[in-house]
Amino acid sequence: MENGQKPVLRLDFADALGVHKKNDNFLHNLLARHYEVHIVDTPDVLIFTHYGHRNRLYSCKKIFYSQERYVPEWNQCDAAVTSAFCGHPHAYWYPYFAAHRKGEDLVRSPQPDWDRILDEKRGFCSFLHKYADRTVANRTRFFHELNRRKKVDAGGRACNNLGFEIPGTAGRAKMEFLSRYRFHIAFENRMAPGWTTEKFTDPFEVYSIPIYWGDARALAWFNPKAFINVADFRNFAECCDYILHLENDREAYARMLREPPLRENRVPEIYDPQRLLNFLVREIERPGVPVARRRWYWPWTKWRLVKRDRIHGE
C-alpha cells in the first residue's frame, strides 16, 4: 500500500453467490474496507458457495462461503467461512446468528420497564416451523410433550393448531408472533457442530424466553440464566416440568426474563465483522500455490480444458 492507497483486489463471485449483485453485497463491502475491489472475469480471488459447480472453472485462490450447515471440500478451496464449525486452520467459524442479526439488539437497556413487560397479556408458548418430518423428530416430540401439558400455539405449517399460518418464518411477522408469548420453542433443525441460528436469538429480542435445543458451542457467548437449555435436563418430560414451574411462578419467571441474553450484557467479538475481515485479508495474502493448481493427476480434464483463468504456459 503506497501513499495511503488501498491495494487492488481482483475479485469474482461464483455459483449461488454469482447470481446476485457482485459489487454491492456483504462480502464485497466488507473487503472494500481494506481493498480497492475490482469485479473481473479473471480474478485473483474467487468466493463461491455450496450450490453450483462454476467455481471449478477457476484456478485462482478460492474461498468457500456458506451460511448453511455445509463444510468445504478442501481439495476445492484454499480457505472457508462457514456457519458450521469445522476446526480447520484456514476456516473461519461465523455462526448463523451472528451473520444475520446485530448483537446490539440483544443488549439490555439499563432500566427496562420490567413490570410493564411482565404485565403484558401474553400467551404461554409459541412454535413456528415449516415442517415436521422425521429429520426434526426431536423438535416435534418436544412440542407434543409440552402441548399435552399446556397448549402451545403452533403458527407455522408444522403442527399448526391455530387455523391460520403466520406468513413466513422470518421477518416482522415472525417477530410479532413471538412477542405474544412468554416462551418460544427454539429447536434447531439438526444437531450439527457450531450450527446455531436466529431461532435461538430471535425470542430474546421480544422478551420471550427461548427453549433451546442444539449445539452447545455458541452458548459460550450467552448467559445460561437467560434461557432454558434442554440439554440441562435428563429428558423432555423433566424439562417440561421446569417450564411449567416458571409459568406458574411469576418471581422465578421474572428472574430469568431479567437476565441479559449476552454474558456481561456486552456484544461478543464473534459478532464483529472486523475479525472476519482480518481473516479474509490474511488468507487472501497468504503465499502459496492455490489448491486449484495442484494435483493434476491427468493432463486434461473436462474442467481444466475450460478454465477461465488458465495458468500461463498451458
C-alpha positions as CSV (number, residue, x, y, z in Angstrom):
1,M,0.0,0.0,0.0
2,E,1.5,3.3,-1.1
3,N,0.6,6.9,-0.3
4,G,-2.3,5.6,1.8
5,Q,-4.0,4.0,-1.2
6,K,-5.7,0.6,-0.8
7,P,-4.2,-2.4,-2.5
8,V,-6.2,-3.7,-5.5
9,L,-8.1,-6.9,-5.2
10,R,-9.3,-8.6,-8.4
11,L,-12.4,-10.5,-7.2
12,D,-15.3,-12.5,-8.5
13,F,-18.2,-14.5,-7.1
14,A,-19.4,-17.8,-8.4
15,D,-22.3,-20.3,-8.1
16,A,-25.2,-19.1,-6.0
17,L,-23.1,-16.0,-4.9
18,G,-22.7,-15.1,-8.5
19,V,-26.3,-14.5,-9.3
20,H,-26.7,-11.5,-7.0
21,K,-25.2,-8.1,-7.3
22,K,-21.5,-8.6,-7.1
23,N,-20.4,-5.1,-6.4
24,D,-22.8,-4.5,-3.5
25,N,-23.1,-7.4,-1.1
26,F,-21.9,-8.2,2.4
27,L,-18.6,-9.7,1.4
28,H,-17.7,-7.2,-1.3
29,N,-18.5,-4.3,1.0
30,L,-16.5,-5.8,3.9
31,L,-13.4,-6.4,1.6
32,A,-13.8,-2.9,0.3
33,R,-12.8,-1.6,3.7
34,H,-9.3,-2.9,3.1
35,Y,-9.0,-3.2,-0.7
36,E,-9.9,-1.4,-3.9
37,V,-12.1,-4.2,-5.1
38,H,-12.5,-4.8,-8.9
39,I,-15.0,-7.4,-10.0
40,V,-13.5,-9.1,-13.0
41,D,-14.0,-12.3,-15.1
42,T,-10.4,-13.5,-14.5
43,P,-9.9,-12.8,-10.8
44,D,-7.0,-13.4,-8.4
45,V,-9.6,-14.5,-5.7
46,L,-12.9,-16.2,-6.2
47,I,-15.6,-16.5,-3.5
48,F,-18.1,-19.3,-4.1
49,T,-20.7,-21.3,-2.2
50,H,-22.1,-24.8,-1.8
51,Y,-24.6,-24.6,-4.6
52,G,-23.2,-24.9,-8.1
53,H,-20.0,-26.0,-10.0
54,R,-18.9,-22.9,-11.8
55,N,-16.1,-22.5,-9.3
56,R,-14.4,-25.4,-10.9
57,L,-13.6,-23.2,-13.9
58,Y,-11.2,-21.1,-11.9
59,S,-7.6,-21.9,-11.0
60,C,-7.1,-18.8,-8.8
61,K,-7.2,-18.7,-5.0
62,K,-10.7,-19.8,-3.9
63,I,-12.6,-19.1,-0.7
64,F,-15.7,-21.1,0.2
65,Y,-18.5,-19.3,1.9
66,S,-21.8,-20.7,3.3
67,Q,-24.4,-19.7,5.8
68,E,-25.9,-23.2,5.7
69,R,-24.6,-26.3,7.5
70,Y,-22.2,-27.2,4.7
71,V,-18.5,-27.6,5.3
72,P,-15.9,-27.2,2.4
73,E,-14.2,-29.8,0.3
74,W,-10.6,-28.8,0.9
75,N,-9.4,-30.1,-2.4
76,Q,-11.6,-27.3,-3.9
77,C,-10.8,-24.3,-1.8
78,D,-7.9,-22.5,0.0
79,A,-10.0,-21.0,2.8
80,A,-13.5,-21.1,4.1
81,V,-16.1,-19.1,6.1
82,T,-18.8,-21.3,7.5
83,S,-21.7,-21.4,9.9
84,A,-20.9,-24.9,10.8
85,F,-17.8,-25.5,12.8
86,C,-15.1,-27.5,11.1
87,G,-11.9,-26.8,13.1
88,H,-9.6,-26.3,10.1
89,P,-6.7,-23.8,10.4
90,H,-7.9,-22.0,7.2
91,A,-11.5,-21.9,8.2
92,Y,-13.4,-19.1,10.0
93,W,-16.5,-20.0,12.0
94,Y,-19.1,-17.3,11.5
95,P,-22.3,-18.6,13.3
96,Y,-25.6,-18.0,11.5
97,F,-27.0,-15.9,14.4
98,A,-24.0,-13.6,14.2
99,A,-24.1,-13.3,10.4
100,H,-27.9,-12.5,10.2
101,R,-28.5,-10.4,13.4
102,K,-26.9,-7.5,15.1
103,G,-25.5,-8.2,18.6
104,E,-26.6,-4.8,19.8
105,D,-30.2,-5.9,19.5
106,L,-29.6,-8.3,22.4
107,V,-28.0,-5.8,24.8
108,R,-30.5,-4.8,27.5
109,S,-31.0,-1.2,28.3
110,P,-30.0,-0.1,31.8
111,Q,-33.6,0.1,33.2
112,P,-36.2,-1.6,31.2
113,D,-39.8,-1.4,32.4
114,W,-40.0,-4.9,33.7
115,D,-43.3,-4.5,35.4
116,R,-44.9,-3.4,32.1
117,I,-43.3,-6.3,30.2
118,L,-44.4,-8.9,32.8
119,D,-47.9,-7.5,32.9
120,E,-48.4,-7.7,29.2
121,K,-51.1,-10.1,28.2
122,R,-49.1,-12.8,26.5
123,G,-49.8,-16.4,25.7
124,F,-47.9,-19.4,27.1
125,C,-45.6,-20.7,24.4
126,S,-45.0,-20.4,20.6
127,F,-43.9,-22.8,18.0
128,L,-43.1,-21.7,14.4
129,H,-41.8,-24.1,11.8
130,K,-42.5,-25.1,8.3
131,Y,-42.2,-28.9,8.5
132,A,-42.3,-31.8,11.0
133,D,-40.8,-34.8,9.2
134,R,-38.5,-37.4,10.6
135,T,-35.5,-35.2,10.2
136,V,-36.8,-33.0,13.0
137,A,-38.4,-35.7,15.1
138,N,-36.9,-34.4,18.4
139,R,-38.4,-31.0,17.9
140,T,-41.9,-32.4,17.1
141,R,-41.7,-34.8,20.0
142,F,-40.9,-32.0,22.4
143,F,-43.8,-29.9,21.0
144,H,-46.3,-32.7,21.7
145,E,-44.8,-33.3,25.1
146,L,-45.3,-29.7,26.2
147,N,-48.5,-29.2,24.3
148,R,-50.0,-32.2,26.1
149,R,-49.4,-30.3,29.4
150,K,-50.5,-26.9,28.3
151,K,-51.4,-25.7,24.8
152,V,-48.5,-24.4,22.7
153,D,-49.6,-22.2,19.8
154,A,-48.1,-23.5,16.6
155,G,-48.4,-20.8,14.0
156,G,-46.3,-22.4,11.2
157,R,-47.2,-25.2,8.8
158,A,-45.8,-27.8,11.2
159,C,-48.3,-29.0,13.8
160,N,-50.5,-25.9,13.2
161,N,-53.3,-25.6,15.7
162,L,-54.3,-22.0,15.2
163,G,-56.3,-22.4,12.0
164,F,-54.2,-19.9,10.1
165,E,-50.5,-19.7,9.2
166,I,-48.0,-16.9,10.1
167,P,-46.6,-15.7,6.7
168,G,-43.0,-17.0,6.6
169,T,-40.8,-17.9,9.4
170,A,-38.6,-14.8,9.3
171,G,-39.0,-11.1,9.3
172,R,-41.6,-8.8,11.0
173,A,-44.5,-11.3,11.0
174,K,-42.3,-13.8,12.9
175,M,-41.2,-11.3,15.5
176,E,-44.7,-10.0,16.1
177,F,-45.9,-13.6,16.6
178,L,-43.1,-14.4,19.1
179,S,-43.8,-11.2,21.0
180,R,-47.2,-12.5,22.0
181,Y,-45.7,-15.3,24.1
182,R,-43.7,-15.9,27.3
183,F,-41.7,-18.8,25.9
184,H,-40.7,-20.0,22.5
185,I,-39.5,-23.5,21.4
186,A,-36.2,-22.7,19.7
187,F,-35.1,-26.1,18.4
188,E,-32.5,-26.2,15.6
189,N,-33.3,-28.4,12.6
190,R,-30.2,-30.5,13.2
191,M,-27.6,-31.1,15.9
192,A,-24.5,-30.0,13.9
193,P,-21.2,-28.7,15.2
194,G,-21.5,-24.9,15.6
195,W,-24.9,-24.7,14.0
196,T,-26.9,-22.2,16.0
197,T,-29.3,-19.9,14.1
198,E,-31.6,-17.0,14.7
199,K,-34.2,-19.5,16.1
200,F,-32.3,-19.1,19.4
201,T,-31.7,-15.4,19.4
202,D,-35.0,-14.0,18.0
203,P,-37.1,-14.7,21.1
204,F,-34.6,-12.6,23.2
205,E,-35.3,-9.5,21.1
206,V,-39.0,-9.6,22.0
207,Y,-38.6,-10.6,25.7
208,S,-39.6,-14.2,25.2
209,I,-37.6,-16.9,26.8
210,P,-36.1,-19.4,24.3
211,I,-36.3,-23.1,25.0
212,Y,-33.1,-24.2,23.2
213,W,-32.0,-27.5,21.7
214,G,-28.9,-27.5,19.5
215,D,-25.1,-27.5,19.5
216,A,-23.5,-26.0,22.6
217,R,-20.6,-24.2,21.1
218,A,-22.4,-20.9,20.6
219,L,-23.6,-20.9,24.1
220,A,-20.2,-19.7,25.3
221,W,-21.3,-16.1,24.5
222,F,-24.8,-16.3,26.1
223,N,-25.9,-16.1,29.6
224,P,-27.1,-19.5,30.8
225,K,-29.5,-17.9,33.3
226,A,-31.5,-16.2,30.5
227,F,-32.8,-19.2,28.6
228,I,-33.9,-22.9,29.1
229,N,-31.3,-25.3,27.8
230,V,-33.0,-28.6,27.1
231,A,-29.6,-30.4,27.4
232,D,-29.5,-29.5,31.1
233,F,-32.4,-31.9,31.8
234,R,-32.4,-35.7,31.8
235,N,-35.3,-35.9,29.4
236,F,-38.0,-33.8,27.7
237,A,-40.6,-34.6,30.5
238,E,-38.3,-33.1,33.1
239,C,-37.7,-30.0,31.0
240,C,-41.4,-29.5,30.5
241,D,-41.9,-29.8,34.3
242,Y,-39.4,-26.9,34.8
243,I,-41.1,-24.8,32.1
244,L,-44.5,-25.2,33.8
245,H,-42.8,-24.3,37.1
246,L,-41.7,-21.0,35.6
247,E,-45.1,-20.4,34.0
248,N,-46.8,-20.8,37.4
249,D,-44.2,-18.9,39.5
250,R,-44.1,-15.2,38.5
251,E,-41.0,-14.4,40.5
252,A,-39.0,-17.3,39.1
253,Y,-40.0,-16.4,35.6
254,A,-39.2,-12.7,36.2
255,R,-35.7,-13.6,37.4
256,M,-35.0,-15.5,34.2
257,L,-36.5,-12.8,32.0
258,R,-34.5,-10.0,33.6
259,E,-31.2,-11.8,32.9
260,P,-29.4,-10.2,29.9
261,P,-29.1,-12.7,27.0
262,L,-25.4,-11.9,26.4
263,R,-22.7,-12.5,29.1
264,E,-21.9,-9.3,30.9
265,N,-24.6,-7.7,28.7
266,R,-21.9,-7.0,26.0
267,V,-21.7,-7.7,22.3
268,P,-19.2,-10.6,22.0
269,E,-16.4,-10.5,19.4
270,I,-18.0,-13.2,17.3
271,Y,-20.4,-10.5,16.0
272,D,-17.5,-8.2,14.9
273,P,-17.2,-8.2,11.1
274,Q,-13.6,-6.8,11.5
275,R,-12.5,-10.2,12.8
276,L,-13.9,-11.8,9.7
277,L,-12.2,-9.1,7.5
278,N,-8.8,-9.8,9.3
279,F,-9.2,-13.5,8.5
280,L,-10.1,-12.8,4.8
281,V,-7.1,-10.5,4.3
282,R,-4.8,-13.0,5.9
283,E,-6.0,-15.8,3.7
284,I,-6.0,-13.7,0.5
285,E,-2.5,-12.6,1.2
286,R,-1.2,-15.9,2.4
287,P,1.5,-17.0,-0.1
288,G,1.4,-20.4,-1.8
289,V,0.1,-22.1,-4.9
290,P,-3.7,-22.2,-5.0
291,V,-5.2,-25.6,-4.4
292,A,-6.9,-25.4,-7.8
293,R,-3.5,-25.5,-9.5
294,R,-2.2,-28.6,-7.6
295,R,-2.6,-32.3,-8.1
296,W,-3.1,-32.5,-11.8
297,Y,-3.1,-36.3,-12.0
298,W,-4.3,-36.2,-15.6
299,P,-3.1,-33.6,-18.1
300,W,-6.5,-32.8,-19.3
301,T,-9.9,-33.0,-17.6
302,K,-13.2,-31.5,-18.6
303,W,-12.8,-28.7,-16.0
304,R,-9.2,-28.0,-16.9
305,L,-10.0,-27.7,-20.6
306,V,-12.4,-24.8,-19.9
307,K,-10.6,-23.0,-17.2
308,R,-11.5,-19.3,-17.2
309,D,-8.1,-18.2,-15.9
310,R,-5.6,-20.7,-17.2
311,I,-2.1,-20.8,-15.8
312,H,0.5,-19.1,-18.0
313,G,2.2,-21.5,-20.3
314,E,-0.6,-24.0,-20.6
